[in-house]
Amino acid sequence: MLNEKKYIVFLLLLAMLIPLRAQVASFRINASGESRNIFASRLYGAKWMSLNHFFNTFGEIRSLDTHEWSLSASLGGVEYVFYANSAFYLRNGEWRHLPSTVERLSYGLYISEAEFVRILREDAYPDLLYSESDDHYILMPGDFSVRDISLREMKNGTVIRIRTSKTFPRDYCRVWQGNNSYLYISIYDASADLNTLARSYPSGVIREIIPVMAKESLQFNVKLRMRIDGMEYFIEPESGDIIVSLRHAYQKSATPLDEDGMKQRWLIDTIVIDPGHGGSKSPGAVAPDGTLEKDIVLDVSRRLGSLLESRLGVRVVYTREKDVFVPLWQRPKIANEAAGKLFVSIHCNSSESSRPYGTETFILAPKSTEESIAIAARENKVIELEDDRERYEKLLSPEQYILSTMAQGIYMKESESLAQAVEMNFKNRNGARSRGVKQASFIVLIGPAMPAILTEIGFISNYNELNKLKKDSYRQEIAHALYLAITEFKENYEREIRN
Ligand SMILES: [Zn+2]
């Protein structure tokens, strides 16, 4: 009798698990014929789609708050905010109602597929079609001057073709190589449906193509798997298409050893730890009892560094190892010169009220808005003490900001997953409170050519949290949570490279 019961429970568990596996909703992009599968799940007898995965693929995720579990995203110029367990969502700041609530499954928010298709038809894709024969939704791009981007792999090079519906003058195009394994293609006065132009390739020289709109230019950030030996571009007279050819020595028939060597370059082998503030010039936040932020964060940084070195076997580079002043602009420079693969800036929070407590982790805001600058004001404040203040003021001006943050924007997805892993691991400790992942215009996050986060490990303006942060065992606990998050991130990231 008992055994039979166990068996039924086992079957029930199995039945609950099976529907979670390998469900997808498929979308085809009409211009390219390319098809993308979006994670889906079966709930209450219907198909539910991952909003995170959808916006990551076709739109843009602005922020994912893992405290309140809300997702802000944009698609085709419309801004959405969805909330877990809520039947209300925001569309361009206005409340809309859904027949059923948005659900949260692990890290993602899920919405009923039928409902989501209705939203898509209302906004970005009025002509959205459903093809019953192959169970695909078909997204129709509008009338844009740049319609498609495709690749052709040759023996000693790769040709990128940008299909256009008008002929651009040659000097409207600019192609250049960054110092960070990226190639940039910028087309002035171009329009495009960004949602249909993102590409990723499982093998070959090009890993990913990320389209972005920067002022009046359409820019493709082309993430490379390996170094290229040269490139040129021209406008094809007959078609008006923009052709970019890359020369490189890599061939698919290369010996496995070469391929391993190539992959080696992408592994997370160097981690840069940036203990905030330092020196008499910049003590950071000051606790009511005189405890200084700069001392707490240096100690946590050292603890984290030694965990990373001893257990993960990576090289650790510090932007400061002692109580010295390092200007903000120099910190990303140290990281880039050390060929760092991750940048982790460690700070303590403080507030005028003694009430707030908990951790929060930031990634760079994609736009400099008054709000994003205001959030970062406390940590950027030190620039008032630096010699070349103008350098920073220019950096934060809306025009310059977009250009300067482009390098970091490329790593947005990675920075966000790292930040999420950090907050998850902070939260998993006893009695911990995560305030979630947020965005701000921190100067120190602008420069690093690698995934970068700034984590606030607690409020020293809160008595309880201050007392904890003053304890060795608690600082070790914080360092350990950061170490676990980095390990998790590294494993996921490198798994992607190996495939
Ligand atoms: Zn700070």
Boltz pocket constraint, residues with backbone or C-beta under 6 A from the ligand:
constraints:
  - pocket:
      binder: B
      contacts: [[A, 276], [A, 277], [A, 284], [A, 285], [A, 293], [A, 346], [A, 347], [A, 348], [A, 378], [A, 379]]
      max_distance: 6.0
